[in-house]
Amino acid sequence: MRIGLDVMGGDFAPDAIIEGAVDSLQHLHADDTLVLIGDQNAICSKLSDMQVDSSLFEIIHTSQVIEMGDHPAKAFSQKKDSSIAVGYIMLKSNTLDGFCSAGNTGAMLVGASYTVNVIPGVLRPALAVVLPRVDNRRSVILDVGLNPDCKADILLQYGILGSIFAKCVLEVENPTVGLLNIGEEETKGTSAVKMAYELMKEHPGLNFIGNIEGNLLFQETMPDVVVCDGFAGNVILKLGESFHQIYKQRGLKDSYFDQLDFESIGGTPIVGINANVVIGHGISKSKAIMNMVIRTREVAQANLAQKIKESI
């Protein structure tokens, strides 16, 4: 397995990225290769300071950086030798099995559209996040920010994409699917959500359990797949992060609440494109980078992109 890591992306790059890369080695398999993409001098200098042998990695030198404040489309087209652009080129040429970055999110999404492309038949890709449940199982929620306003057919497809993710990545044989709403009744919600309910109820490939309310999230009864538009999903994601911050500020310690930390989540896969890509938080430090690499390997190992192609 060859996992590409953008060393130059993120508020604390390259040092925090390299530190996270080193920490991730203990979680990778012996036949895995972590490919560091970025300024070779900076990479080797940092590894030397850490007294880490650079031969543990494959290093691909790039001369340009897409900064966090750059215009995504313009920067991606003009900075051909940036770590993000080179990472996508390697993905497209099948020299990487997965690619991850905590850099410019817009540029990562542009790269997905311009190089590896959306899987034919997918209406809109989604960002999917794995959420912990109190019974130590995991669920996936999508979308969490890519598409703030979704029509019914897109929500239906999120249910399909989420089911594939749950089967392949979370290893759930027959994942349950719930539609996030303000009530359990079929008549509740916006027109798009009510229409999505009808479509999901009639779809033979979904183990649809109906509408779910927000108070089921994170509970034992939370479905394996939670479907919502990117607006609601992003609010839920940030709310979980806020609870963790408050919990931590009060000096409390609990292994479950630690899982709500974005550093433990690591990154969000882009579901519905022709490659395995994970996007991390721009403020990621070493722990978050380590978990982003682990999540990328998990998605690549499941061969998620190929499974979605076959299903769609």
C-alpha positions as CSV (number, residue, x, y, z in Angstrom):
1,M,0.0,0.0,0.0
2,R,1.4,3.4,-1.0
3,I,0.0,6.4,0.9
4,G,0.9,9.9,-0.3
5,L,1.1,12.7,2.3
6,D,1.2,16.4,1.4
7,V,4.0,17.7,3.7
8,M,3.5,21.3,2.8
9,G,-0.2,21.7,3.5
10,G,-1.6,23.0,6.8
11,D,-1.0,25.8,9.3
12,F,1.9,24.0,11.0
13,A,3.6,22.5,7.9
14,P,6.0,21.1,7.3
15,D,7.2,20.3,10.9
16,A,3.9,19.0,12.3
17,I,3.2,17.0,9.2
18,I,6.6,15.2,9.3
19,E,6.2,14.6,13.0
20,G,2.8,13.0,12.4
21,A,4.3,11.0,9.5
22,V,6.9,9.5,11.8
23,D,4.3,8.7,14.4
24,S,2.1,6.9,11.9
25,L,4.8,4.4,10.9
26,Q,4.1,2.3,13.9
27,H,0.5,1.9,12.7
28,L,1.3,1.0,9.1
29,H,2.1,-2.5,7.8
30,A,5.5,-3.7,6.9
31,D,4.7,-3.6,3.2
32,D,3.2,-0.1,3.3
33,T,5.1,2.9,2.0
34,L,4.5,6.4,3.2
35,V,5.3,8.8,0.4
36,L,6.2,12.3,1.6
37,I,5.5,15.0,-1.1
38,G,7.1,18.4,-0.6
39,D,10.3,20.3,-0.3
40,Q,13.0,17.6,0.0
41,N,15.5,19.8,1.9
42,A,12.9,20.7,4.5
43,I,11.8,17.1,4.9
44,C,15.3,15.7,5.2
45,S,16.4,18.5,7.6
46,K,13.4,17.8,9.9
47,L,14.0,14.1,9.8
48,S,17.6,14.6,10.7
49,D,16.7,16.8,13.6
50,M,14.4,14.0,14.8
51,Q,17.1,11.5,14.3
52,V,14.9,9.5,12.0
53,D,16.3,7.7,8.9
54,S,14.9,9.2,5.8
55,S,15.0,5.8,4.0
56,L,11.9,4.9,6.0
57,F,10.0,7.0,3.6
58,E,9.8,7.7,-0.1
59,I,10.3,11.4,-0.7
60,I,9.0,13.2,-3.8
61,H,10.4,16.7,-4.2
62,T,8.1,19.6,-5.2
63,S,9.1,23.2,-5.6
64,Q,5.8,25.0,-5.1
65,V,3.2,25.3,-2.3
66,I,-0.5,26.1,-2.5
67,E,-1.0,28.3,0.5
68,M,-4.0,28.2,2.7
69,G,-5.2,31.7,1.5
70,D,-4.6,30.9,-2.2
71,H,-7.6,30.9,-4.6
72,P,-8.1,27.1,-5.0
73,A,-8.8,26.8,-8.8
74,K,-6.2,29.4,-9.8
75,A,-3.5,28.0,-7.5
76,F,-4.1,24.4,-8.6
77,S,-3.8,25.3,-12.3
78,Q,-0.8,27.6,-11.9
79,K,1.2,25.7,-9.4
80,K,1.8,22.5,-11.2
81,D,4.7,21.5,-9.1
82,S,2.9,22.0,-5.8
83,S,2.6,19.1,-3.3
84,I,-1.2,18.9,-3.8
85,A,-1.0,18.9,-7.6
86,V,1.8,16.3,-7.7
87,G,-0.1,14.1,-5.2
88,Y,-3.1,14.1,-7.5
89,I,-1.0,13.4,-10.6
90,M,0.5,10.4,-8.7
91,L,-3.0,9.2,-7.8
92,K,-4.2,9.5,-11.4
93,S,-1.2,7.5,-12.6
94,N,-1.9,4.8,-10.0
95,T,1.4,5.3,-8.3
96,L,-0.4,6.0,-5.1
97,D,-3.2,4.0,-3.5
98,G,-4.4,7.0,-1.4
99,F,-3.5,10.6,-0.8
100,C,-4.1,12.9,2.1
101,S,-3.6,16.6,3.0
102,A,-4.3,19.1,5.7
103,G,-3.7,21.9,3.2
104,N,-6.0,24.2,1.2
105,T,-9.4,22.3,1.2
106,G,-10.7,24.1,-1.9
107,A,-7.6,23.1,-3.8
108,M,-8.0,19.5,-2.7
109,L,-11.6,19.5,-4.0
110,V,-10.5,21.2,-7.2
111,G,-7.8,18.6,-7.7
112,A,-10.4,15.9,-7.2
113,S,-12.6,17.4,-9.9
114,Y,-9.7,18.2,-12.4
115,T,-7.6,15.1,-12.2
116,V,-9.2,11.9,-10.8
117,N,-12.7,13.1,-11.5
118,V,-16.1,12.2,-10.1
119,I,-17.2,8.6,-10.5
120,P,-19.7,8.4,-13.5
121,G,-23.2,8.2,-12.1
122,V,-22.4,10.0,-8.8
123,L,-24.5,13.2,-8.7
124,R,-22.3,15.0,-6.1
125,P,-19.4,13.7,-4.1
126,A,-19.6,14.0,-0.3
127,L,-17.4,14.4,2.7
128,A,-17.9,11.5,5.1
129,V,-16.9,11.5,8.8
130,V,-16.8,8.5,11.1
131,L,-18.5,9.2,14.4
132,P,-18.0,7.2,17.6
133,R,-21.0,5.7,19.4
134,V,-21.2,5.1,23.2
135,D,-21.1,1.3,22.6
136,N,-17.7,1.6,21.0
137,R,-19.1,1.0,17.5
138,R,-18.8,3.6,14.7
139,S,-21.2,5.2,12.3
140,V,-20.6,7.4,9.2
141,I,-22.4,10.7,8.6
142,L,-22.5,12.4,5.2
143,D,-22.4,15.1,3.9
144,V,-20.5,17.3,6.4
145,G,-19.9,20.4,4.4
146,L,-19.3,19.8,0.7
147,N,-22.9,20.4,-0.4
148,P,-24.9,22.7,1.9
149,D,-28.1,22.4,0.0
150,C,-29.2,19.0,-1.4
151,K,-32.1,17.8,-3.4
152,A,-33.9,14.6,-2.6
153,D,-32.1,12.5,-5.2
154,I,-28.7,13.5,-3.9
155,L,-29.7,12.6,-0.3
156,L,-30.8,9.2,-1.6
157,Q,-27.4,8.7,-3.2
158,Y,-25.7,9.7,0.0
159,G,-27.6,6.8,1.6
160,I,-26.1,4.5,-1.1
161,L,-22.6,5.9,-0.8
162,G,-22.8,5.8,3.0
163,S,-23.9,2.2,2.9
164,I,-20.9,1.2,0.7
165,F,-18.6,3.1,3.1
166,A,-20.1,1.3,6.1
167,K,-19.7,-2.1,4.5
168,C,-16.2,-1.6,3.1
169,V,-14.6,0.6,5.8
170,L,-16.5,-0.1,9.0
171,E,-17.1,-3.7,8.0
172,V,-20.9,-3.6,8.8
173,E,-22.6,-6.4,6.8
174,N,-26.0,-4.8,6.4
175,P,-25.7,-1.2,7.5
176,T,-28.8,0.7,8.7
177,V,-29.5,4.0,7.1
178,G,-31.3,6.9,8.8
179,L,-32.3,10.3,7.4
180,L,-31.6,13.2,9.8
181,N,-34.8,15.2,10.4
182,I,-36.6,17.3,13.0
183,G,-39.0,14.4,13.8
184,E,-39.5,10.7,13.1
185,E,-42.8,11.2,11.2
186,E,-42.8,11.0,7.4
187,T,-44.5,14.3,7.2
188,K,-41.8,16.2,9.1
189,G,-39.0,18.3,7.5
190,T,-38.4,20.3,4.4
191,S,-39.8,19.3,1.0
192,A,-36.4,17.9,-0.1
193,V,-36.1,15.7,3.1
194,K,-39.7,14.5,2.8
195,M,-39.2,13.5,-0.8
196,A,-35.9,11.9,0.1
197,Y,-37.7,9.8,2.7
198,E,-40.0,8.4,0.0
199,L,-37.1,7.6,-2.3
200,M,-35.1,5.9,0.4
201,K,-38.1,4.0,1.6
202,E,-38.7,2.6,-1.8
203,H,-35.1,1.8,-2.7
204,P,-34.5,-2.0,-2.5
205,G,-30.8,-1.7,-1.8
206,L,-31.0,0.4,1.4
207,N,-31.7,-0.9,4.9
208,F,-33.6,2.3,5.6
209,I,-34.9,2.7,9.1
210,G,-36.6,6.1,8.6
211,N,-36.1,9.5,10.0
212,I,-33.9,10.0,13.1
213,E,-33.7,13.0,15.3
214,G,-30.5,14.7,16.6
215,N,-30.9,13.1,20.1
216,L,-30.0,9.7,18.6
217,L,-26.6,10.8,17.4
218,F,-23.7,9.2,19.2
219,Q,-26.1,6.8,21.0
220,E,-26.2,3.0,20.8
221,T,-29.3,3.3,18.6
222,M,-27.6,5.6,16.1
223,P,-27.9,4.0,12.6
224,D,-24.7,2.9,10.8
225,V,-25.3,5.6,8.2
226,V,-26.7,9.1,8.9
227,V,-27.7,11.1,5.8
228,C,-28.1,14.9,5.8
229,D,-27.1,17.9,3.7
230,G,-23.7,19.5,4.2
231,F,-25.1,22.4,6.2
232,A,-26.5,20.2,9.0
233,G,-23.6,17.8,8.8
234,N,-21.0,20.5,9.2
235,V,-22.9,22.0,12.2
236,I,-23.0,18.5,13.9
237,L,-19.3,18.0,13.2
238,K,-18.3,21.3,14.7
239,L,-20.7,20.8,17.6
240,G,-18.9,17.6,18.5
241,E,-15.6,19.4,18.4
242,S,-17.0,22.1,20.7
243,F,-18.2,19.6,23.3
244,H,-14.8,18.1,23.4
245,Q,-13.2,21.5,23.9
246,I,-15.5,22.4,26.8
247,Y,-14.9,18.9,28.3
248,K,-11.2,19.4,28.1
249,Q,-11.3,23.0,29.4
250,R,-13.1,21.7,32.5
251,G,-10.3,19.3,33.2
252,L,-12.4,16.2,32.6
253,K,-11.1,13.0,31.1
254,D,-13.0,10.2,29.4
255,S,-11.9,7.9,26.6
256,Y,-15.2,8.3,24.7
257,F,-15.2,12.1,24.6
258,D,-11.5,12.0,23.5
259,Q,-12.8,10.4,20.3
260,L,-14.8,13.6,19.5
261,D,-11.5,15.5,19.1
262,F,-10.8,16.3,15.5
263,E,-7.3,15.1,16.1
264,S,-8.6,11.6,16.8
265,I,-10.8,11.7,13.7
266,G,-7.9,12.7,11.6
267,G,-9.6,13.5,8.3
268,T,-12.7,13.3,6.1
269,P,-12.7,11.1,3.0
270,I,-14.1,12.5,-0.2
271,V,-16.7,9.9,-1.2
272,G,-17.7,9.5,-4.9
273,I,-14.5,10.3,-6.7
274,N,-12.2,7.9,-8.7
275,A,-9.5,7.8,-6.0
276,N,-9.0,7.5,-2.2
277,V,-8.5,11.0,-0.9
278,V,-8.7,12.2,2.7
279,I,-8.8,15.9,3.8
280,G,-7.5,17.0,7.2
281,H,-8.2,20.1,9.3
282,G,-5.9,23.0,8.5
283,I,-4.9,23.4,12.1
284,S,-3.8,19.7,12.4
285,K,-0.7,18.9,14.4
286,S,1.2,15.7,14.7
287,K,-1.6,13.6,16.3
288,A,-4.2,14.6,13.7
289,I,-1.7,14.0,10.9
290,M,-1.0,10.5,12.2
291,N,-4.7,9.7,12.4
292,M,-5.2,11.2,8.9
293,V,-2.6,8.8,7.5
294,I,-4.2,5.9,9.3
295,R,-7.7,6.9,8.0
296,T,-6.3,7.1,4.4
297,R,-4.8,3.7,4.7
298,E,-8.1,2.4,6.0
299,V,-10.0,3.8,3.1
300,A,-7.4,2.6,0.5
301,Q,-7.3,-0.9,2.1
302,A,-11.1,-1.1,1.7
303,N,-10.7,-0.1,-2.0
304,L,-13.6,2.3,-1.4
305,A,-13.4,4.1,-4.7
306,Q,-13.5,0.9,-6.7
307,K,-16.3,-0.5,-4.7
308,I,-18.4,2.6,-5.3
309,K,-17.7,2.4,-9.0
310,E,-18.9,-1.1,-9.1
311,S,-22.0,-0.4,-7.1
312,I,-23.0,2.8,-9.0
